[in-house]
């Protein structure tokens, strides 16, 4: 199904680009640009869902040093052009979980924080009483409106309803697959997303 959708998006892109090329009215060019931008967003959603499905199907459980994983993600962000500041305060916690899926969850949350929040982004880990880990991603942005993150927590959001927040939705799916929990706190000083991962699957 996703393959067919991407084929249709390719056709839409081609036809819309041709309309834009032949347009003699600025408004038509603007409409065409809007269609191309929407198509790009849908293609991004399809690719992210494909990656999530692939990692979920692998279902590989291994011992993960969470602090090392988060430090690696922070370094990769820092190496990008115009890199924002990512700070870490990490307890040395290990859990038995799907490393690749946990990485995807954190990457989605960091990307969302960088896109919709503000630098610096802070990553912290805290060992829970039962040996699991709380991973918090905090940004200094204006905060996520409650009507955007509540449907994610409650499981009532869909890809099409939340195209701008697909990263949050995929993070929620990933946390569910890992047997964990996700919580949001948001105010004028920023947003904190906390993921709780159990000691083992």
C-alpha positions as CSV (number, residue, x, y, z in Angstrom):
1,X,0.0,0.0,0.0
2,X,2.8,2.4,0.9
3,X,4.6,1.6,-2.3
4,X,1.5,2.4,-4.3
5,X,1.1,5.7,-2.4
6,X,4.6,6.7,-3.1
7,X,4.1,6.0,-6.8
8,X,1.0,8.2,-6.8
9,X,3.0,10.9,-5.0
10,X,5.6,10.7,-7.7
11,X,2.9,11.2,-10.4
12,X,1.4,14.2,-8.4
13,X,4.9,15.8,-8.1
14,X,5.5,15.4,-11.8
15,X,2.2,16.8,-12.9
16,X,2.3,19.6,-10.4
17,X,5.8,20.6,-11.5
18,X,4.7,20.7,-15.1
19,X,1.7,22.9,-14.1
20,X,4.1,25.2,-12.3
21,X,6.4,25.4,-15.3
22,X,3.6,26.3,-17.7
23,X,1.8,28.7,-15.3
24,X,1.4,32.3,-16.5
25,X,-0.4,33.4,-13.3
26,X,1.6,33.9,-10.0
27,X,-1.4,32.5,-8.0
28,X,-1.2,29.2,-9.9
29,X,2.5,29.0,-9.2
30,X,1.7,29.5,-5.5
31,X,-1.0,26.8,-5.5
32,X,1.4,24.4,-7.3
33,X,4.1,25.1,-4.6
34,X,1.5,24.3,-1.9
35,X,0.7,21.0,-3.5
36,X,4.4,20.1,-3.9
37,X,5.0,21.0,-0.2
38,X,2.0,18.9,0.9
39,X,3.2,16.0,-1.2
40,X,6.7,16.2,0.4
41,X,5.2,16.1,3.9
42,X,3.1,13.1,3.0
43,X,6.2,11.3,1.5
44,X,8.0,12.1,4.8
45,X,5.2,10.5,6.8
46,X,5.3,7.4,4.6
47,X,9.0,7.0,5.0
48,X,8.9,7.4,8.8
49,X,6.1,4.9,9.1
50,X,8.0,2.5,6.9
51,X,11.1,2.7,9.1
52,X,9.0,2.2,12.2
53,X,7.4,-0.9,10.8
54,X,10.8,-2.3,9.7
55,X,12.3,-1.8,13.2
56,X,9.2,-3.2,15.0
57,X,9.3,-6.4,12.9
58,X,12.9,-7.0,13.8
59,X,11.9,-7.4,17.5
60,X,15.5,-7.7,18.7
61,X,16.1,-7.4,22.4
62,X,19.6,-6.6,23.7
63,X,21.2,-4.9,26.7
64,X,21.4,-1.2,25.9
65,X,23.6,1.3,27.7
66,X,21.1,4.2,27.5
67,X,23.6,7.0,28.3
68,X,25.9,5.9,25.5
69,X,23.1,5.8,23.0
70,X,21.9,9.3,23.9
71,X,25.5,10.6,23.8
72,X,25.8,9.2,20.3
73,X,22.6,10.9,19.2
74,X,23.7,14.2,20.7
75,X,27.1,14.0,18.9
76,X,25.4,13.3,15.6
77,X,23.2,16.4,16.1
78,X,26.2,18.5,17.0
79,X,28.0,17.4,13.8
80,X,25.2,18.8,11.5
81,X,25.5,22.2,9.8
82,X,24.3,25.1,12.0
83,X,24.1,22.6,14.8
84,X,21.9,23.6,17.8
85,X,23.1,23.0,21.3
86,X,22.3,19.7,22.8
87,X,23.1,19.2,26.5
88,X,23.2,15.9,28.4
89,X,22.9,14.8,32.0
90,X,22.9,11.1,31.9
91,X,22.9,8.4,34.6
92,X,24.6,5.2,33.5
93,X,21.5,3.0,33.2
94,X,21.2,-0.2,31.1
95,X,17.9,-1.9,30.0
96,X,17.1,-4.9,27.9
97,X,15.2,-3.5,24.9
98,X,15.1,-3.1,21.2
99,X,18.0,-0.7,20.7
100,X,17.1,0.4,17.1
101,X,13.5,1.1,18.1
102,X,14.6,3.1,21.2
103,X,17.0,5.1,19.1
104,X,14.2,5.9,16.6
105,X,12.0,7.1,19.5
106,X,14.6,9.4,20.9
107,X,15.6,10.7,17.4
108,X,12.0,11.6,16.7
109,X,11.7,13.5,20.0
110,X,15.0,15.3,19.5
111,X,14.1,16.2,16.0
112,X,10.7,17.5,17.1
113,X,12.3,19.5,19.9
114,X,14.7,21.1,17.4
115,X,12.0,21.8,14.8
116,X,9.3,23.2,17.1
117,X,11.2,24.2,20.2
118,X,14.4,26.2,20.7
119,X,18.0,25.6,21.6
120,X,19.3,24.2,23.9
121,X,17.7,20.8,23.9
122,X,18.5,18.8,27.0
123,X,18.6,15.0,27.3
124,X,18.5,13.5,30.7
125,X,18.2,9.9,32.1
126,X,17.2,8.8,35.5
127,X,17.1,5.2,36.8
128,X,13.6,4.2,38.1
129,X,13.0,2.3,41.3
130,X,12.4,-0.9,39.4
131,X,15.6,-0.7,37.4
132,X,14.1,0.9,34.3
133,X,14.9,4.3,32.9
134,X,13.2,7.7,32.5
135,X,14.5,9.5,29.4
136,X,13.6,13.2,29.2
137,X,13.9,15.5,26.2
138,X,13.4,19.2,27.1
139,X,13.4,22.2,24.8
140,X,13.2,25.9,25.5
141,X,10.5,26.7,22.9
142,X,7.0,28.2,23.3
143,X,5.5,24.9,24.3
144,X,3.3,22.4,22.5
145,X,-0.4,23.2,22.6
146,X,-2.4,20.7,24.7
147,X,-4.7,19.9,21.8
148,X,-1.7,18.6,19.9
149,X,-0.1,16.3,22.5
150,X,-3.2,15.0,24.3
151,X,-4.5,13.0,21.3
152,X,-1.0,11.4,21.0
153,X,-1.1,10.3,24.7
154,X,-4.7,9.1,24.5
155,X,-4.1,7.2,21.3
156,X,-6.7,9.1,19.3
157,X,-4.3,10.8,16.9
158,X,-3.8,9.7,13.3
159,X,-1.1,10.4,10.8
160,X,-3.4,12.6,8.7
161,X,-4.7,14.6,11.7
162,X,-1.2,15.3,12.9
163,X,1.0,15.7,9.9
164,X,3.1,18.3,11.6
165,X,3.6,16.1,14.6
166,X,4.2,12.8,13.0
167,X,7.5,12.5,15.0
168,X,5.5,12.6,18.3
169,X,3.1,10.0,17.0
170,X,5.8,7.6,15.9
171,X,7.6,8.1,19.2
172,X,4.3,7.1,21.0
173,X,4.0,4.0,18.8
174,X,7.6,3.1,19.5
175,X,7.2,3.5,23.3
176,X,4.1,1.3,23.2
177,X,6.0,-1.4,21.4
178,X,8.8,-1.2,24.0
179,X,6.3,-1.7,26.8
180,X,6.9,1.8,28.1
181,X,5.1,5.0,28.8
182,X,5.3,8.6,27.5
183,X,4.3,11.8,29.2
184,X,4.3,15.5,28.1
185,X,4.7,18.7,30.2
186,X,4.5,21.9,28.3
187,X,4.4,25.6,29.3
188,X,5.7,29.0,28.3
189,X,9.3,27.9,29.2
190,X,9.3,24.9,26.9
191,X,8.3,21.3,26.5
192,X,9.5,18.1,28.3
193,X,8.7,14.7,26.9
194,X,9.5,11.9,29.3
195,X,9.8,8.3,28.1
196,X,9.8,5.5,30.7
197,X,11.4,2.3,29.5
198,X,11.1,-0.9,31.7
199,X,14.1,-2.8,32.7
200,X,13.3,-5.5,30.2
201,X,10.8,-6.5,27.5
